[in-house]
Amino acid sequence: MAGLRLGPLLRFVDGSAATVWIEASRPCTAEVRCADGSSGHTRTFQICGHHYALIPVTGLTPGSTTAYEVLLDGVQVWPLAGSPFPPSTIRTPAYDDAARPLRVAFGSCRWAAAPAGEHDPVGADALDTLAAQLAAEPDTEHRPDVLLLLGDQVYADQTSPATRRYLAARRDLRDAPGDQVADYEEYTRLYYESWLDPEVRWLLSTVPSCMIFDDHDVIDDWNTSAAWLAGMRATAWWNERVLSGLMSYWVHQHLGNLAPAELAADPVYAAVRADPDGTDRLREFAARADADPMSARWSYRRDFGRVRLLMVDTRAARVLTEGDRSMLDPAEAAWLREQALDGATHGPADGGAPESLGAASGAYDHLLIGTSLPWLLPHLVHDIEGWNAALCRGERGARWARFGEKLRGRADLEHWAAFPASFDALTALIAEAGGGAGSPGAPATVCVLSGDVHHAYVAEPAWPAGAPAPAARVVQLTCSPLHNSIPASIRAGFRLGWSRFGRALGRRFARHGRLAAPPVSWRRTGGPWFGNQLMTLTLRGRAARLQLHRARAARGGPARLRETTDVTLSSP
């Protein structure tokens, strides 16, 4: 009899359809049955001896909530017998209901929580804590409509003691990559460890999720530079690691990001499902994606009524050739521009007539750009990354270039600021998507959602006088980690980076690197906040509200998410 090894994860949800992801113990027919009579089923597909299904559910009613069960070959396997949690539900949106807001929770960087009863060295887990509160109050108005996981959902290079024991039982850890994961089977261990956590398992079964990778999903500093990549490719173990990382990401995270229509048109998904064992088909795809990033797209778009989400791949899509470095390859950059401007109304920043670049005038009220790496960083960090990029491309000669490359790898200097042309292009796109002054179709907000840097903050840009500036309110919202730590020295460094002294010190680095002034200035308007935390945007019409909650242990009781800030970003 087939058993449920992992899941269910509720992934895509719209007004009448949803997808539910599972892993089964053997080949079978996977089925979802809802209390309202809607349902869906599909056969599992096989990758490396594991059996998965992304179950399409149809016939749902917009604006409704219905409990569901998962059956394998007709036998119920979810909810688990004796579960202490409420039934998992699918809650569909009703985008024509102006009174119903959209709540978007987001964060990044989650080590798997310690097993129950064991000491957790990094404190209360924000997702565990959110799950416990939702389970206690399943009908709360604070329940997210979607959870955005912005990278480092698993840590392939920083494994837990339990995972290290598992790895040691499989192979000699004296051989590279040591106590890091080496292949697809070992990646599955990371997902079991993270998603079989009882609270997180229930949370992901009942709150839809959108995901994108960051470096630790593969390896720290993934695709920092051409020199870094050449060094990795020279090792005996890297090829298996990167292919396994991409394959496991495609199975566990990427597929669920796609709408049913996109899945139906996906040739890789069709090939994998058509083959009794799709391992070779998926491995071929991963090899192409690694060798030629333009052959695959991990970025995607989701529209939630009048809210548009663009989740952007800032890792695999990079151009690393020195002198032509870019955060996004040309195809990816063109895709991002097309999606940001599809249906948007622009102008008249120069006093001219508005220009509509799409079928609709003002297609969205809020534009959310999900990028694991922040666009706007602490000023000192931004200037050091720009200075380092200038050294590496030879602005100060060959000796400085060699020093710059060593520093880049050691200090994680690889955010948007380390790709100056890409930083400028993203800034220009945000201004254009935000509409010019007087534009009738300008969105209310453009929010850049990020993680990675193990603290949370709000930053707001300002365009110089005379430059085309957006009518929308533009904010950088950074929230990290969900469950991780930050050394005291790094914490102090980020505080310094935001300080006046840090800004002045950064200008000295910029002068040495002969850097042009960035196209915008910016200031921190919230934070920095440290700890395990989660941000939530509540969007109702053109109104936007931001809340930050930090997970705090309570004496004699469970951890709670405690509100740290509550900010109105835009009003109706």
NORFENTA-V73587 format. One line per field, one symbol per residue. phi: phi as a letter, one per 30 degrees, with the letter a starting at -180 (. if undefined). psi: psi as a letter, one per 40 degrees, with the letter a starting at -180 (. if undefined). Layout:
# NORFENTA-V73587
phi=???
psi=???
This chain:
# NORFENTA-V73587
phi=.dccdajdcdcdbbdbbabbcbccdadaccbcbcddjdaaaaddccbhicbbbcddcbidceibbbdbbcbchicdbbddeiddcdedbcccdbddcddcdccccalaibddddeejcdcdciddddededdddddbdcddddddacccckhdbcdcbcdeddddddddcadddcdciccdcbdedddddddddcceeddededdbcebbbbdbdddcaeieidaddeddddddddcdeddddddddddeddcdeddcdeddddcdddddddddcebdeddddddddddddbeddbbcdabbccicccccccdcbdcdccddjbdadbdeddddddddddcdidcbjcecjdddbccldcdidbcbcccdbecddcceeddeddddddddddcjdcjddddddddddeddchcadeddbeddedddddddddddideiddcdddbbcccbbichacabbbdbddejdecddddcbcccbacdaabbdeddedddddeddddddddddddddddhdddddbcabdcajdcbkdabcbcccbicdbbcbcbcdbdcdiaddbdcdcbbbddace
psi=hhihdiaihhchhadeiiihhihieihihhihhideeiiiiiiiihhfeihiihhhhieihifihhiiihihfehhehiiheheiiiiihhiigeegdehihhhiiaighihiiiheihheeahhdddddddddddgdeieehidihhhfifdiheegiiddddddddediheeiifbeiidadddddddddddeehddddddeeehiihiiiadedcihfhfdidddddddeeideddddddddddddddddddeeiidddddehdddddddehdhedddddddddddddgdeeiheiihhhgbehhhhhhhfddeihehhefhidhidddddddddddeheihiagdeeaiihhfadihgeidhhhhhhdhidhiiddddddddddddddeedeidddddddddddddefgfaddegddddddddddddddeiihehdeiidihhhhibdefiiihihihiiheihiidihhihhhhiidgaihiddddddddddeidddddddddddddefiiiieiiiiheiaihiihihihhhhhbeihhhihhihhihheaiiihhhdihhhdii.
